[in-house]
Amino acid sequence: YFLIFAVMRLTKPTLFTNIPVTCEERDLPGNLFNQLMKDDPSTVKGAETLMLGEMLTLPQNFGNIFLGETFSSYISVHNDSNQVVKDILVKADLQTSSQRLNLSASSSAVAELKPDCCIDDVIHHEVKEIGTHILVCAVSYTTQTGEKMYFRKFFKFQVLKPLDVKTKFYNAETDEVFLEAQIQNITTSPMFMEKVSLEPSMMYNVAELNTADAAGESESTFGLRTYLQPMDTRQYLYCLKPKQEFAEKAGVIKGVTVIGKLDIVWKTNLGERGRLQTSQLQRMAPGYGDVRLSLETIPDTVNLEEPFDITCKITNCSERTMDLVLEMCNTNSIHWCGVSGRQLGKLHPSSSLHLALTLLSSVQGLQSVSGLRLTDTFLKRTYEYDDIAQVCVVSSEVKQS
């Protein structure tokens, strides 16, 4: 061949770490090893034995490539002959398990290449698949005698998974959805977590619950330096609330399973940036049945044997009109104040009504609000609601804070 082809991956340098060699002064070398380490320009003065370095070293191997990072490579074609070659075309393709991508910056051929000259190109690609990748580099050219030449080289590498992401959903009674995202660093080096955000679906607004107020300022619950060490896991929490135009549509919100997707941005070593975006996260749609009862307002703490008020919201989640009757059943600790068995009237599909109720507790401690019954007179079907909420009951002599 007239041409020589070379490929080099472009990565950031790393900090050089020396291997300390030392001995006690009474040993045969005496203080020789210690003095050599102090004179070594790669060691940190005063900490020669801690394997710390102040110098940078170029990568000695191909290194690891992780999903979400940008793969950069330098390609060079050098004319190693004493003849001029013509019509040089350099092509770089990346073959994955699902597709073949053209990474060449230019698709036009170079007219001629003189001896000892070269054609250089730098390619970039954001890695979006894990598994085996093959960089296919092909060169075609024409010699002075008109002979057409062609050769290819293959560079195989593996793309690894940098993060392990697990999600859990918690459905609240107020149509809110809480998402817990567990993110684990499964690489061998620390990561700086630049951003972890949730992009909600069109029906929800999101509130991040990963900050705390301190001295009037919002601070991250993970501290000022959000580094994630290898094999460490961090938990992020988000609250999704239905938008106002969907909040009253009980049937629509009940069936929503697509919540949104996580957007994760991190940096490693000397600032290499990586980004991952999950697919649409889906939850199991909550089963509320035909009638849904939720609490709108309830006090946290109440006095023993003193009446207190709560507000309930009753929603018709079925596709038919209901005629409801409310019954209130006392328990050992909770006693309802009011008339049981009263008519609530007709409730149309996807409609709601608010109900103010009064009750009192005869037992101290954390008590469960139970004993509500709703009967649909059309189908003679009764819906029971127990353990709706908890309230703390204290003696009236105890001053509530």
Secondary structure, DSSP 8 states (H G I E B T S, - for coil): --EEEEEEE----EE---------TTSTTTTHHHHHHHH-TTB-TT-TTTT-B-SEE--SS---EETTBEEEEEEEEEE-SSS-EEEEEEEEEEE-SS-EEE--S--S-EEEE-TT-EEEEEEEEE----EEEEEEEEEEEE-TT--EEEEEEEEEEEEE--EEEEEEEEE-TTS-EEEEEEEEE-SSS-EEEEEEEEEE-TTEEEEE--EEEETTEEEETT-SS-EE-TT-EEEEEEEEEE-HHHHT-HHHHHT--EEEEEEEEEEETTTEEEEEE---EE-------SEEEEEEE--SEEETT--EEEEEEEEE-SSS-EEEEEEE---SSEEEES-SSEEEEEE-TT-EEEEEEEEEESS-EEEEE--EEEEETTTTEEEEE---EEEEEE-TTS---
